[in-house]
Amino acid sequence: MGSEDLPAAHAAGAAFVRMTGIELEGKRRTAAVAPDADAFTREFAAELWVPNAKAARKMWASNAQAWSAGTRWCRGCEVSTRLGKDARQLIDLQALWDFGARSALAGQRPFGPPPLS
């Protein structure tokens, strides 16, 4: 996240948020454009959100033991072995589908039936 390569820093920040669910304060920076780019490309250069790398390191250091205990994380929920009711509301659809596919391949029922009441 502390890289001077803006697309890499942006991607690392997005991955951190997806794994931990913690939105870090950051700033928007304009991505570099090629020297031979036309005026339109220069005017509408991509603006990328770059997180605060120091805050991310601090957050990682304070939670490293808990996060290292899990295998798969999405939005602060450990989703490798079971998926609690609260986690279903927090994780994204990609992680939900991934959990369901892994459970089905292991011969387990990924989710219980809906309540009848």
Secondary structure, DSSP 4 states (H G I P E B T S, - for coil): ---S-HHHHHHHHHHHHHHH-PPPPEEEEEPP--TT--HHHHHTPPEEEEE-HHHHHHHHHHHHHHHHH-S-EETTEE-SS---HHHHHHS-HHHHHHHHHHHHHTT--SSPPPP--
